[in-house]
């Protein structure tokens, strides 16, 4: 019973993080901040969902497969975000900066 409750907490938390990431992609002003919202919440969302599914599976072959998926996502998601940001920077896409705060810093 406790494992089921903990599993559902992780599953719901992962789902909520996915929704928050989608809202961040919609609301943020430029490519780089949207990429940050997508990359960060994507990785954490996947961790929570896979952890919840792993608790439901118990110690089994399915849990091992979920762990392998987690390892794959843990390395590829940040790498893909970095590659996208690097390609955008080399393509000449500049971040949107707040001009009103730049004068105050001088």
ROKEZA-16299 format. One record per atom (N, C-alpha, C): atom name; x, y, z. Coordinates in Angstrom, 1 decimal. Layout:
N
 atom      u      v      w
   CA      X      Y      Z
...
! end
This chain:
106
 atom      u      v      w
    N    0.8   -1.2    0.0
   CA    0.0    0.0    0.0
    C    0.9    1.3    0.0
    N    1.9    1.3    0.8
   CA    2.8    2.4    0.9
    C    3.5    2.6   -0.4
    N    4.0    1.5   -1.1
   CA    4.7    1.6   -2.3
    C    3.7    2.2   -3.4
    N    2.5    1.8   -3.4
   CA    1.5    2.3   -4.4
    C    1.3    3.8   -4.2
    N    1.2    4.3   -3.0
   CA    1.0    5.7   -2.7
    C    2.2    6.5   -3.2
    N    3.4    6.0   -2.8
   CA    4.6    6.6   -3.2
    C    4.8    6.6   -4.7
    N    4.4    5.5   -5.3
   CA    4.5    5.5   -6.8
    C    3.6    6.5   -7.5
    N    2.4    6.6   -6.9
   CA    1.4    7.6   -7.5
    C    1.9    9.0   -7.3
    N    2.5    9.3   -6.1
   CA    3.1   10.6   -5.9
    C    4.1   10.9   -6.9
    N    5.0   10.0   -7.2
   CA    6.0   10.2   -8.3
    C    5.4   10.4   -9.7
    N    4.4    9.6  -10.0
   CA    3.8    9.7  -11.3
    C    3.0   11.0  -11.4
    N    2.3   11.4  -10.4
   CA    1.6   12.7  -10.5
    C    2.6   13.9  -10.5
    N    3.6   13.8   -9.7
   CA    4.7   14.9   -9.8
    C    5.3   15.0  -11.1
    N    5.6   13.8  -11.7
   CA    6.2   13.9  -13.1
    C    5.3   14.5  -14.1
    N    4.0   14.1  -14.0
   CA    3.0   14.7  -14.9
    C    2.9   16.2  -14.7
    N    2.8   16.6  -13.5
   CA    2.7   18.1  -13.2
    C    4.0   18.8  -13.7
    N    5.1   18.2  -13.6
   CA    6.3   18.9  -14.1
    C    6.3   19.0  -15.6
    N    5.7   17.9  -16.3
   CA    5.6   18.0  -17.7
    C    4.7   19.1  -18.1
    N    3.6   19.3  -17.4
   CA    2.7   20.4  -17.7
    C    3.3   21.8  -17.4
    N    4.1   21.9  -16.3
   CA    4.8   23.1  -16.0
    C    5.8   23.4  -17.1
    N    6.5   22.4  -17.6
   CA    7.4   22.6  -18.7
    C    6.7   23.1  -20.0
    N    5.6   22.6  -20.2
   CA    4.8   23.0  -21.4
    C    4.4   24.5  -21.3
    N    4.0   24.8  -20.1
   CA    3.6   26.2  -19.8
    C    4.8   27.1  -20.0
    N    6.0   26.7  -19.5
   CA    7.2   27.4  -19.7
    C    7.6   27.6  -21.1
    N    7.4   26.6  -21.9
   CA    7.7   26.7  -23.3
    C    6.8   27.7  -24.0
    N    5.6   27.8  -23.5
   CA    4.6   28.7  -24.1
    C    4.8   30.2  -23.6
    N    5.2   30.3  -22.4
   CA    5.3   31.7  -21.8
    C    6.6   32.4  -21.9
    N    7.7   31.7  -22.0
   CA    9.0   32.3  -22.0
    C    9.3   33.1  -23.3
    N   10.0   34.2  -23.2
   CA   10.1   35.1  -24.4
    C   11.0   34.6  -25.5
    N   12.1   33.9  -25.3
   CA   13.0   33.6  -26.3
    C   13.4   32.1  -26.4
    N   14.1   31.8  -27.4
   CA   14.5   30.4  -27.6
    C   15.3   29.8  -26.5
    N   16.2   30.5  -25.9
   CA   17.1   30.0  -24.9
    C   16.4   29.7  -23.6
    N   15.5   30.6  -23.2
   CA   14.8   30.4  -21.9
    C   13.7   29.3  -22.2
    N   13.2   29.2  -23.3
   CA   12.3   28.0  -23.6
    C   13.0   26.7  -23.6
    N   14.2   26.7  -24.2
   CA   15.0   25.5  -24.2
    C   15.4   25.1  -22.8
    N   15.6   26.1  -21.9
   CA   16.0   25.8  -20.5
    C   14.7   25.1  -19.8
    N   13.6   25.7  -20.1
   CA   12.4   25.2  -19.4
    C   12.1   23.8  -19.9
    N   12.3   23.5  -21.2
   CA   12.0   22.2  -21.8
    C   13.0   21.2  -21.3
    N   14.3   21.5  -21.3
   CA   15.4   20.6  -21.0
    C   15.3   20.2  -19.5
    N   15.1   21.2  -18.6
   CA   15.2   20.9  -17.2
    C   13.9   20.1  -16.8
    N   12.8   20.5  -17.2
   CA   11.6   19.8  -16.8
    C   11.4   18.5  -17.5
    N   12.0   18.3  -18.7
   CA   11.9   17.1  -19.4
    C   12.7   16.0  -18.6
    N   13.9   16.3  -18.2
   CA   14.7   15.4  -17.5
    C   14.1   15.0  -16.1
    N   13.7   16.0  -15.4
   CA   13.1   15.7  -14.1
    C   11.8   15.0  -14.2
    N   11.0   15.4  -15.2
   CA    9.7   14.7  -15.4
    C    9.9   13.2  -15.7
    N   10.9   12.9  -16.6
   CA   11.2   11.6  -16.9
    C   11.7   10.8  -15.7
    N   12.5   11.4  -14.9
   CA   13.0   10.7  -13.7
    C   11.9   10.3  -12.8
    N   11.0   11.3  -12.5
   CA    9.8   11.0  -11.6
    C    8.9    9.9  -12.2
    N    8.6   10.0  -13.4
   CA    7.7    9.1  -14.0
    C    8.3    7.7  -14.1
    N    9.6    7.6  -14.5
   CA   10.2    6.3  -14.5
    C   10.4    5.7  -13.1
    N   10.7    6.6  -12.1
   CA   10.8    6.1  -10.7
    C    9.4    5.5  -10.2
    N    8.3    6.2  -10.6
   CA    7.0    5.8  -10.2
    C    6.7    4.4  -10.9
    N    7.0    4.3  -12.1
   CA    6.8    3.1  -12.8
    C    7.6    1.9  -12.3
    N    8.9    2.3  -11.9
   CA    9.8    1.3  -11.4
    C    9.3    0.8  -10.0
    N    8.7    1.7   -9.2
   CA    8.1    1.2   -8.0
    C    6.9    0.3   -8.2
    N    6.1    0.6   -9.2
   CA    5.0   -0.3   -9.5
    C    5.5   -1.7  -10.0
    N    6.6   -1.7  -10.8
   CA    7.1   -3.0  -11.3
    C    7.8   -3.8  -10.3
    N    8.3   -3.2   -9.2
   CA    9.0   -4.0   -8.2
    C   10.4   -4.4   -8.8
    N   11.0   -5.4   -8.1
   CA   12.3   -6.0   -8.6
    C   12.1   -7.0   -9.7
    N   12.1   -6.5  -10.9
   CA   11.8   -7.4  -12.1
    C   12.6   -6.9  -13.3
    N   12.5   -7.7  -14.4
   CA   13.1   -7.3  -15.6
    C   12.6   -6.0  -16.1
    N   11.3   -5.7  -15.9
   CA   10.7   -4.4  -16.3
    C   11.4   -3.3  -15.6
    N   11.6   -3.4  -14.3
   CA   12.3   -2.3  -13.6
    C   13.7   -2.1  -14.1
    N   14.4   -3.2  -14.5
   CA   15.7   -3.0  -15.1
    C   15.7   -2.3  -16.4
    N   14.7   -2.6  -17.2
   CA   14.5   -1.9  -18.5
    C   14.2   -0.4  -18.3
    N   13.3   -0.1  -17.3
   CA   13.0    1.3  -16.9
    C   14.3    2.0  -16.5
    N   15.2    1.3  -15.8
   CA   16.4    1.9  -15.3
    C   17.3    2.2  -16.5
    N   17.3    1.3  -17.5
   CA   18.1    1.6  -18.7
    C   17.6    2.7  -19.5
    N   16.3    2.9  -19.6
   CA   15.6    4.0  -20.2
    C   16.0    5.3  -19.5
    N   16.0    5.2  -18.1
   CA   16.4    6.4  -17.3
    C   17.8    6.8  -17.6
    N   18.8    5.9  -17.7
   CA   20.2    6.2  -18.0
    C   20.3    6.8  -19.3
    N   19.6    6.3  -20.3
   CA   19.6    6.8  -21.7
    C   19.1    8.3  -21.7
    N   18.0    8.5  -21.0
   CA   17.4    9.9  -21.0
    C   18.2   10.8  -20.2
    N   18.9   10.3  -19.1
   CA   19.7   11.2  -18.2
    C   20.9   11.8  -19.0
    N   21.4   11.0  -19.9
   CA   22.6   11.5  -20.7
    C   22.2   12.2  -22.0
    N   21.1   11.8  -22.6
   CA   20.8   12.3  -23.9
    C   20.0   13.6  -23.9
    N   19.1   13.8  -22.9
   CA   18.3   15.0  -22.8
    C   19.2   16.3  -22.6
    N   20.1   16.3  -21.6
   CA   20.9   17.5  -21.5
    C   21.9   17.7  -22.7
    N   22.3   16.6  -23.2
   CA   23.2   16.7  -24.4
    C   22.4   17.3  -25.6
    N   21.2   16.9  -25.8
   CA   20.4   17.4  -26.9
    C   20.1   18.9  -26.7
    N   19.8   19.3  -25.4
   CA   19.6   20.7  -25.1
    C   20.8   21.6  -25.4
    N   22.0   21.0  -25.0
   CA   23.2   21.7  -25.3
    C   23.5   21.9  -26.8
    N   23.3   20.8  -27.5
   CA   23.5   20.8  -28.9
    C   22.6   21.8  -29.6
    N   21.3   21.9  -29.2
   CA   20.4   22.9  -29.8
    C   20.8   24.3  -29.5
    N   21.2   24.6  -28.2
   CA   21.6   25.9  -27.9
    C   22.9   26.3  -28.6
    N   23.8   25.3  -28.8
   CA   25.1   25.6  -29.5
    C   24.8   25.9  -31.0
    N   23.9   25.1  -31.6
   CA   23.5   25.3  -33.0
    C   22.8   26.7  -33.1
    N   22.0   27.1  -32.2
   CA   21.3   28.4  -32.3
    C   22.3   29.5  -32.2
    N   23.3   29.3  -31.3
   CA   24.3   30.4  -31.1
    C   25.2   30.5  -32.3
    N   25.6   29.4  -32.9
   CA   26.4   29.4  -34.1
    C   25.6   29.9  -35.3
    N   24.3   29.8  -35.3
   CA   23.4   30.3  -36.3
    C   23.1   31.7  -36.2
    N   23.6   32.4  -35.1
   CA   23.4   33.8  -35.0
    C   22.2   34.2  -34.2
    N   21.5   33.3  -33.5
   CA   20.4   33.7  -32.7
    C   20.8   34.2  -31.4
    N   20.5   35.5  -31.1
   CA   20.9   36.1  -29.9
    C   19.8   36.0  -28.9
    N   20.2   35.9  -27.6
   CA   19.2   35.9  -26.5
    C   18.5   37.3  -26.4
    N   17.2   37.2  -26.0
   CA   16.5   38.5  -25.8
    C   16.8   39.0  -24.4
    N   17.4   40.2  -24.4
   CA   17.8   40.8  -23.1
    C   16.9   41.9  -22.8
    N   16.7   42.2  -21.5
   CA   15.9   43.3  -21.0
    C   16.7   44.5  -21.0
    N   16.3   45.4  -21.9
   CA   17.1   46.7  -22.1
    C   17.0   47.6  -21.0
    N   15.9   47.6  -20.2
   CA   15.8   48.6  -19.1
    C   16.7   48.3  -18.0
    N   17.1   47.0  -17.7
   CA   18.0   46.7  -16.7
    C   19.5   46.8  -17.1
    N   19.8   46.9  -18.4
   CA   21.2   47.0  -18.8
    C   21.7   48.4  -18.4
    N   20.9   49.4  -18.4
   CA   21.4   50.8  -18.1
    C   21.7   50.9  -16.6
    N   20.9   50.2  -15.8
   CA   21.0   50.2  -14.3
    C   22.3   49.6  -13.9
    N   22.8   48.6  -14.7
   CA   24.0   47.9  -14.3
    C   25.3   48.7  -14.6
    N   25.2   49.6  -15.5
   CA   26.4   50.4  -15.9
    C   26.7   51.4  -14.8
! end
